[in-house]
């Protein structure tokens, strides 16, 4: 159940990075950065990082290039603590 949740939130986050890139390219209404960060905080940090790299999107924004790896690191440390401590 938890694995399904993680896979789903990461897939959605990855796809939203691609959608936001397309909207930016076409001059359309964008997906709020708050939404992208909220999904990363909800467990979608790997999908967000993959979306950044694959779509080459948000790669010049320090909040994303530093913030998303920091979120992932904290999540990995929390998972390690939960499973091994």
N, C-alpha and C positions, 0 to 999 in steps of 0.2 A: 504494500500500500504506500509506504513512504517512498520507495524507489520510483513508483509510478508518478507520485507527486513531483519529485525532483526532476525526473525526465520531462514531464509536461511543462513545468515552469521554465526549465532551461530551453526547451524547444520554442515556447511562446516568446521568451526574451530574445532569443536568437532571431526569430522571424520578425519581431518588432524593430530590431535594429535595422534589418533589411528594408522594412516598410518605411521607416523614418528616413533612411538614406534615399529611397526612391522619391518620397514626398519632398525632401530637400532639393533634390535634383530637378523636380518638376515645378518647384515654387508653390507647392500646396501646403495646407495646414499640417503642422508637425506634431509628433507625439511628444508630450511634455517630458523634460528631463527627469522630473519628479517620478513619473511613471516608470521610466527605465531604471532609475535607482531603486524604486520600491520593489520591482521585480527581482533585481539583483539581491536586495536584502531578504527577499522571501525565498532565497535559495537558488536564484537564477544567475549568480555571478559567473559561473563557467560559461553559460550560454551568452551572457553579455560580452565577456571577453572574446569568445569565439566570433560573435557578431561584429565586434569592433574590428577584428583582424580580417575576417572574411569579406566584409562589405567595405572595409577601409572607411569606417564611419566613427566620428567622435575621437579620432586619434590625435587631434591637436588640442583637445580640451584637457587641461590638467586635472580637472575634477573627475574625469573619466579615467585617464591614464594612470592616475595615482589612487583614486577612490575605489575603483572596481577591484584591483588587486588587493587593496587593503581589506575590503569586504570579504573577499574570498579567503584571505589569510585568517581573518577572525573566525569565519565559519569553519575552516579546517581545524583551527585550534579548539574550537568548541566541540566539534565532532570527536576529535582525539580525546579530549577530556571526558566527554560523555562515555565513550566506548572503552577507554583504557584506564580510567582512574576510578 
